[in-house]
Amino acid sequence: MANASNTTAPTQFIETKLEKYGYRRFGKGNGLPLLCLQHFTGTLDNWDPAVTDPLALGREVILFESAGKTWRVRQRTPSHSSMHLA
């Protein structure tokens, strides 16, 4: 993956009986894989590609999103373009 990027990597999911976890994997190389954890209220979209993409030049990068407010809330929250004033 010459152009591996946090912004183009597909979001994948791991489901347990209680939660759904999101993650993105991108990059390739001989370096050890790098697992990046976000703070409690952070999401996968909080990672800056200017930081993560260069890390993926020589290794696989895995961005992991903890369970909690993240995916559940974002799936139900309307986008700004769909909001309108009544």
C-alpha positions as CSV (number, residue, x, y, z in Angstrom):
1,M,0.0,0.0,0.0
2,A,2.0,2.9,-1.2
3,N,-0.7,5.4,-0.3
4,A,-1.9,3.8,2.9
5,S,-4.0,6.3,4.8
6,N,-6.1,6.7,7.9
7,T,-8.7,8.5,5.8
8,T,-9.1,5.8,3.1
9,A,-8.7,2.6,5.3
10,P,-12.1,1.0,5.7
11,T,-13.5,0.9,9.2
12,Q,-13.9,-2.6,10.5
13,F,-15.7,-3.9,13.5
14,I,-15.3,-6.5,16.2
15,E,-18.5,-7.4,18.1
16,T,-18.8,-9.0,21.5
17,K,-22.0,-9.8,23.4
18,L,-22.0,-6.4,25.0
19,E,-20.2,-4.0,22.7
20,K,-19.1,-3.1,19.2
21,Y,-15.5,-1.9,18.6
22,G,-14.3,-0.1,15.6
23,Y,-10.8,-0.2,14.1
24,R,-8.8,0.7,11.0
25,R,-5.8,-1.1,9.7
26,F,-3.4,0.3,7.1
27,G,0.2,0.3,6.0
28,K,2.7,-2.4,5.3
29,G,6.3,-3.1,6.0
30,N,8.8,-5.0,8.1
31,G,8.4,-2.9,11.2
32,L,6.4,-4.1,14.2
33,P,2.7,-3.3,14.0
34,L,1.7,-0.1,15.9
35,L,-1.5,-0.2,17.9
36,C,-2.9,3.3,18.5
37,L,-5.4,3.8,21.3
38,Q,-7.6,6.8,21.6
39,H,-8.6,8.6,24.8
40,F,-12.0,7.7,26.3
41,T,-14.2,10.1,24.3
42,G,-12.0,10.1,21.2
43,T,-13.0,8.4,18.0
44,L,-11.2,7.0,15.0
45,D,-11.7,10.3,13.2
46,N,-9.7,12.2,15.9
47,W,-6.4,10.8,14.5
48,D,-4.6,13.3,12.3
49,P,-3.5,11.7,9.0
50,A,-0.4,13.9,9.1
51,V,0.7,11.9,12.2
52,T,-0.6,8.4,11.4
53,D,0.1,8.1,7.7
54,P,3.9,8.6,7.9
55,L,3.9,5.9,10.6
56,A,2.3,3.5,8.1
57,L,5.2,3.8,5.6
58,G,7.2,1.0,7.2
59,R,4.7,-0.9,9.3
60,E,1.0,-1.8,9.8
61,V,-0.9,0.8,11.9
62,I,-4.0,-0.2,13.7
63,L,-6.2,2.6,15.1
64,F,-8.6,1.2,17.7
65,E,-11.7,2.8,19.1
66,S,-12.8,1.8,22.6
67,A,-16.4,0.9,23.4
68,G,-18.6,3.5,24.9
69,K,-20.0,6.7,23.4
70,T,-18.2,6.5,20.1
71,W,-19.9,4.4,17.4
72,R,-23.3,4.1,19.0
73,V,-23.6,7.9,19.4
74,R,-22.2,8.7,15.9
75,Q,-24.6,6.3,14.2
76,R,-27.6,8.1,15.7
77,T,-26.4,11.7,15.5
78,P,-27.7,13.6,12.4
79,S,-25.2,15.3,10.3
80,H,-25.1,19.0,10.1
81,S,-26.3,18.9,6.5
82,S,-29.4,17.1,7.5
83,M,-30.3,19.5,10.3
84,H,-32.5,22.4,9.6
85,L,-34.3,25.1,11.6
86,A,-38.0,24.5,12.3
